[in-house]
Amino acid sequence: SASINALEEYELELKGLHDTIKNLPDQVRYPVMVPFGKKAFFNGHLQHTNEIMALLGANYYVERSAKQACGIISRRIEWNKEKLEGMIKRRTSINEQKEVTEQLFAAKKM
């Protein structure tokens, strides 16, 4: 159950990231508050919003456009969905086996 919750949270994070990255190239610059130390911020801006560093795995990163990064994220969402569905099916199967076993033990006691 904890693994299923973790996968569900991961999917929500991926969907939020996908929406953010999809909209980044709409503007050339975005105004932001840049942290300066623990308590100070100053005005700044994001540039090069179409350049994304994407993790390929095993600490290998590659620079991709926002569109390519969205493709990577979409594939990760699909992989996560498949894994989540498999875990839910396994849990359902285990619960069914548990019920059958409990019924057999209850019938044996009679």
C-alpha positions in Angstrom: 0.0 0.0 0.0 2.9 2.4 0.8 4.4 1.6 -2.6 1.1 2.2 -4.4 0.8 5.6 -2.6 4.3 6.5 -3.6 3.6 5.7 -7.2 0.4 7.7 -7.2 2.3 10.7 -5.7 5.1 10.3 -8.3 2.5 10.3 -11.1 1.0 13.6 -9.7 4.5 15.1 -9.5 5.2 14.1 -13.1 1.9 15.5 -14.4 2.7 18.8 -12.6 6.2 18.9 -14.1 4.8 18.1 -17.5 2.4 21.0 -17.4 5.1 23.4 -16.2 7.6 22.4 -18.8 5.0 22.4 -21.6 4.3 26.1 -20.8 7.8 27.3 -20.3 8.7 28.1 -23.9 5.6 30.4 -24.2 7.8 33.3 -23.1 11.5 34.1 -23.5 11.9 35.5 -19.9 10.0 34.9 -16.7 10.3 37.2 -13.7 11.3 35.4 -10.5 12.4 36.1 -7.0 16.0 34.8 -6.6 17.0 33.6 -3.2 20.1 35.3 -1.8 21.1 33.6 1.4 18.6 32.3 3.9 16.5 35.4 4.3 17.0 37.6 1.3 15.5 37.6 -2.2 16.1 39.9 -5.2 14.3 40.3 -8.5 15.6 38.3 -11.4 14.4 36.4 -14.4 14.7 33.0 -16.1 16.2 32.8 -19.5 16.7 30.0 -22.0 13.4 28.5 -20.9 13.5 26.0 -23.8 16.6 24.3 -22.5 16.0 21.5 -20.0 18.5 19.2 -18.3 16.8 15.7 -18.3 17.9 12.8 -16.2 18.4 9.7 -18.3 19.4 7.5 -15.4 22.6 6.5 -13.5 23.4 10.2 -13.1 23.5 10.8 -16.8 21.9 14.1 -17.9 21.3 15.4 -21.3 20.1 18.8 -22.5 16.7 18.7 -24.3 14.2 21.1 -25.6 11.0 21.6 -23.6 9.1 19.5 -26.2 11.6 16.7 -26.0 11.5 16.8 -22.2 7.7 16.6 -22.2 8.1 13.4 -24.3 10.5 11.9 -21.7 8.1 12.8 -18.9 5.1 11.4 -20.9 7.0 8.1 -21.2 7.7 8.1 -17.5 4.1 8.7 -16.7 3.1 5.7 -18.9 5.7 3.5 -17.3 4.5 4.6 -13.9 0.9 3.8 -14.8 1.8 0.3 -16.0 3.7 -0.4 -12.8 0.9 1.0 -10.6 -1.7 -1.1 -12.5 0.5 -4.2 -12.0 0.8 -3.6 -8.3 -2.9 -3.1 -7.9 -3.6 -6.3 -9.8 -1.2 -8.2 -7.5 -2.8 -6.7 -4.4 -6.2 -7.7 -5.6 -5.0 -11.2 -6.4 -3.4 -11.6 -3.0 -6.6 -10.4 -1.3 -8.6 -12.9 -3.3 -6.3 -15.7 -2.3 -6.4 -14.6 1.3 -10.2 -14.8 1.3 -10.3 -18.2 -0.3 -7.8 -19.5 2.3 -9.8 -18.0 5.2 -12.9 -19.7 3.8 -11.1 -23.0 3.6 -9.9 -22.7 7.2 -13.4 -21.7 8.4 -15.0 -24.7 6.6 -12.3 -27.0 8.0 -13.1 -25.9 11.6 -16.8 -26.8 11.2 
